[in-house]
């Protein structure tokens, strides 16, 4: 049903927006490596739950929400890594 697909995508975005701003504080608290591992864990669990769609469609919604929670940790972790690694002192001009 098209409504369920639209709702599952909206839930993913809602979860991503929910954790978008606090994710910077989480990354600062636990570190980039642990944040990326937490992101991989959330994305894996979310994907596993989405595969249980044949049991109940609510698993797809729950999986989308959990996957959405993991996305900002990876996205902001990559940004913070680049911000720390590529400073003016460490980057040379060719």
PAZAPA-4460 file (N, C-alpha, C; in steps of 0.05 Angstrom, whole numbers, plus 32768, in hexadecimal, padded with zeros to 4 digits):
% residues 94
    n_x    n_y    n_z   ca_x   ca_y   ca_z    c_x    c_y    c_z   seq   type   mol
   8010   7FE9   8000   8000   8000   8000   8012   8019   8000     1      X     A
   800C   802C   7FEF   801C   8044   7FED   801D   8054   8007     2      X     A
   8008   8054   8017   8008   8063   8030   801D   8059   8043     3      X     A
   8020   803F   8044   8034   8033   8057   8050   803A   804E     4      X     A
   8055   803B   8034   8070   8042   802B   8076   805F   8031     5      X     A
   8063   8070   802C   8067   808C   8033   806B   8091   8051     6      X     A
   805C   8082   8061   805E   8085   807E   8079   807A   8088     7      X     A
   8083   8064   807C   809C   805A   8085   80B3   806C   807E     8      X     A
   80B2   8079   8067   80C7   808C   8060   80C6   80A5   8072     9      X     A
   80AE   80AE   8078   80AA   80C5   808A   80B4   80BF   80A6    10      X     A
   80B0   80A6   80AF   80BA   809F   80CA   80D9   809F   80CA    11      X     A
   80E5   8096   80B5   8103   8097   80B3   810C   80B4   80B6    12      X     A
   8100   80C6   80A7   8108   80E3   80A8   8102   80EF   80C3    13      X     A
   80EC   80E7   80D0   80E5   80F2   80EA   80FA   80E9   80FF    14      X     A
   8102   80D0   80FD   8117   80C6   8110   8132   80D4   810B    15      X     A
   8138   80D8   80F1   8151   80E6   80EB   8151   8103   80F6    16      X     A
   813A   8110   80F2   8138   812C   80FD   8139   812C   811B    17      X     A
   812D   8118   8128   812D   8116   8145   8149   8115   8150    18      X     A
   815B   8107   8144   8176   8103   814E   818A   8114   8140    19      X     A
   8182   8125   812D   8196   8135   811E   81A6   8147   812F    20      X     A
   819A   8157   8140   81A9   816A   8150   81B6   815D   8168    21      X     A
   81A8   814C   8177   81B5   813F   818E   81CC   812D   8186    22      X     A
   81CD   8124   816D   81E2   8112   8165   81FE   811E   8168    23      X     A
   8201   8138   8164   821B   8145   8168   8224   8142   8185    24      X     A
   8212   8145   8198   8219   8142   81B4   821F   8125   81BB    25      X     A
   8211   8113   81AF   8216   80F6   81B3   8231   80EF   81A8    26      X     A
   8238   80F8   8191   8252   80F3   8185   8268   80FF   8196    27      X     A
   8264   8117   81A0   8279   8123   81B1   827C   8114   81CB    28      X     A
   8267   8108   81D5   8268   80F9   81EE   8275   80DE   81EB    29      X     A
   826D   80CF   81D6   8277   80B3   81D4   828D   80B0   81BF    30      X     A
   8292   80C4   81AE   82A6   80C2   819A   829C   80BA   817F    31      X     A
   82AB   80C0   816B   82A3   80BB   814F   82A1   809D   8149    32      X     A
   82B5   808E   8152   82B5   8071   814D   829D   8063   8159    33      X     A
   8298   8068   8172   8281   805B   817F   8266   8065   8173    34      X     A
   8265   807E   816B   824D   8088   815E   8248   807A   8143    35      X     A
   825D   8076   8134   825A   8068   811A   8252   804B   811F    36      X     A
   825D   803E   8134   8255   8023   813A   8237   8022   8143    37      X     A
   822F   8036   8152   8213   8037   815B   8201   803C   8142    38      X     A
   820A   804C   812F   81FB   8050   8117   81F8   8036   8107    39      X     A
   820E   8028   8104   820D   800E   80F6   81FA   7FFB   8104    40      X     A
   81FB   7FFB   811E   81E9   7FE9   812D   81CC   7FF1   8128    41      X     A
   81C5   800B   812A   81AA   8013   8125   81A1   800D   8109    42      X     A
   81B2   8012   80F6   81AB   800C   80DA   81A7   7FEE   80D5    43      X     A
   81B8   7FDE   80E2   81B5   7FC1   80DF   819C   7FB7   80EC    44      X     A
   8196   7FBF   8105   817E   7FB7   8112   8165   7FC0   8103    45      X     A
   8166   7FD9   80F9   814F   7FE3   80EA   814A   7FD4   80D1    46      X     A
   8160   7FCC   80C3   815D   7FBD   80AB   8153   7FA1   80B1    47      X     A
   815C   7F95   80C7   8152   7F7A   80CF   8134   7F7C   80D5    48      X     A
   812C   7F90   80E3   810F   7F93   80E9   80FF   7F97   80CF    49      X     A
   810A   7FA5   80BC   80FA   7FAA   80A3   80F7   7F90   8094    50      X     A
   8109   7F7D   8097   8106   7F63   8089   80F0   7F52   8095    51      X     A
   80E6   7F5A   80AD   80D0   7F4B   80B9   80B5   7F56   80B0    52      X     A
   80B5   7F64   809A   809C   7F70   8090   8087   7F5B   808A    53      X     A
   808F   7F43   8083   807B   7F2F   807D   806B   7F26   8095    54      X     A
   8076   7F2B   80AD   8068   7F24   80C6   8053   7F3A   80CD    55      X     A
   805C   7F53   80CC   804B   7F69   80D2   8057   7F82   80C6    56      X     A
   8048   7F94   80BA   8052   7FAC   80AD   805D   7FBF   80C2    57      X     A
   8056   7FBD   80DB   8061   7FCF   80F0   807F   7FCB   80F4    58      X     A
   8089   7FB3   80EE   80A6   7FAE   80EF   80B5   7FC0   80DC    59      X     A
   80A9   7FC5   80C5   80B6   7FD7   80B1   80B7   7FF4   80BD    60      X     A
   80A2   7FFC   80CA   80A1   8017   80D5   80B6   8019   80EC    61      X     A
   80B7   8005   80FD   80CA   8005   8113   80E6   8005   8109    62      X     A
   80EB   7FF4   80F4   8105   7FF3   80E8   810E   800D   80DB    63      X     A
   80FB   801A   80CE   8101   8034   80C3   8108   8049   80D8    64      X     A
   80FA   8048   80EF   8100   805B   8104   811B   8056   8110    65      X     A
   8122   803D   8115   813C   8036   8121   8153   803D   810D    66      X     A
   814F   8038   80F4   8162   803F   80E0   8166   805D   80DE    67      X     A
   8150   806B   80E1   8151   8088   80E0   8160   8094   80F8    68      X     A
   8160   8086   810F   816F   808F   8126   818D   808C   8121    69      X     A
   8195   8078   8111   81B1   8073   810C   81BD   8085   80F7    70      X     A
   81AD   8090   80E5   81B7   80A0   80CF   81C6   80B9   80D8    71      X     A
   81BB   80C9   80EA   81CA   80E2   80F1   81E5   80DD   80FF    72      X     A
   81E7   80C7   810D   8200   80C1   811A   8216   80BD   8106    73      X     A
   8210   80AF   80F0   8224   80AB   80DB   8229   80C5   80CC    74      X     A
   8214   80D3   80C5   8217   80EB   80B4   8227   8101   80C4    75      X     A
   821F   8106   80DC   822D   811A   80EC   8249   8110   80F5    76      X     A
   824C   80F6   80F8   8266   80EB   80FF   827A   80F0   80E9    77      X     A
   8272   80EC   80D0   8283   80F1   80B9   828B   810E   80B7    78      X     A
   8277   8120   80BC   827D   813C   80BB   8291   8144   80D1    79      X     A
   828D   813B   80E9   829F   8142   80FF   82BB   8136   80FB    80      X     A
   82BC   811E   80EF   82D6   8113   80E9   82E6   8124   80D5    81      X     A
   82D8   812C   80C0   82E5   813D   80AC   82ED   8158   80B8    82      X     A
   82DC   8163   80C9   82E2   817D   80D5   82FB   817C   80E7    83      X     A
   82FE   8165   80F5   8315   8162   8106   832E   815A   80F7    84      X     A
   832B   814B   80E1   8343   8141   80D3   834E   8154   80BF    85      X     A
   833E   8164   80B2   8347   8175   809C   8347   8192   80A5    86      X     A
   835A   8198   80B6   835D   81B4   80BF   8372   81C1   80AD    87      X     A
   8375   81DB   80AF   8388   81EA   809E   83A5   81E1   80A3    88      X     A
   83AB   81D9   80BB   83C6   81D0   80C1   83CC   81B5   80B4    89      X     A
   83B8   81A4   80B2   83BD   8189   80A8   83B9   8186   808A    90      X     A
   83AE   819B   807D   83A9   8199   8060   83BD   81AB   8052    91      X     A
   83CB   81A0   803E   83DF   81B0   802F   83D4   81B5   8013    92      X     A
   83DD   81CC   8008   83D4   81D3   7FED   83E7   81C5   7FD9    93      X     A
   83DC   81BC   7FC3   83ED   81AF   7FAF   83FA   81C3   7F9D    94      X     A
***
